[in-house]
Amino acid sequence: MNKKLKLQDFTFLINIIKDQDNWNIQDLADKLTVDLDTLLYMLNIMSEVYSVNGESFINFDLDLSKNNITAVTQTDIFPK
């Protein structure tokens, strides 16, 4: 990871993730214009953020064998 991350990087990640539940890891990294290490670091940080009701803001399931990320978001925060 070579660049400093800013709050706007995380808001961009949230806006992209809310568009669909399943992502190819490399496709998501490409869309965010970050390398895989940076993407995993960002996901790790986001998984540690909690909503007002004490639940995780965004949960991620990583399946490295399928190169897939499934994001589970709070439906009250990200209505579908």
QUIVEN-V367803 format. One record per residue. N is the residue number from 0. RES is the residue in one small letter. NEAR is the number of other C-alpha atoms within 10 Angstrom. Layout:
n res near
N RES NEAR
N RES NEAR
This chain:
n res near
0 m 11
1 n 8
2 k 7
3 k 7
4 l 12
5 k 8
6 l 8
7 q 9
8 d 15
9 f 16
10 t 11
11 f 12
12 l 19
13 i 15
14 n 12
15 i 14
16 i 20
17 k 18
18 d 10
19 q 12
20 d 13
21 n 17
22 w 16
23 n 16
24 i 20
25 q 16
26 d 12
27 l 20
28 a 18
29 d 13
30 k 12
31 l 16
32 t 12
33 v 18
34 d 14
35 l 15
36 d 12
37 t 18
38 l 20
39 l 15
40 y 13
41 m 16
42 l 19
43 n 13
44 i 11
45 m 18
46 s 14
47 e 13
48 v 14
49 y 13
50 s 12
51 v 8
52 n 7
53 g 8
54 e 12
55 s 17
56 f 18
57 i 21
58 n 19
59 f 17
60 d 11
61 l 18
62 d 12
63 l 10
64 s 6
65 k 9
66 n 12
67 n 17
68 i 20
69 t 17
70 a 18
71 v 18
72 t 18
73 q 15
74 t 9
75 d 7
76 i 11
77 f 14
78 p 8
79 k 8
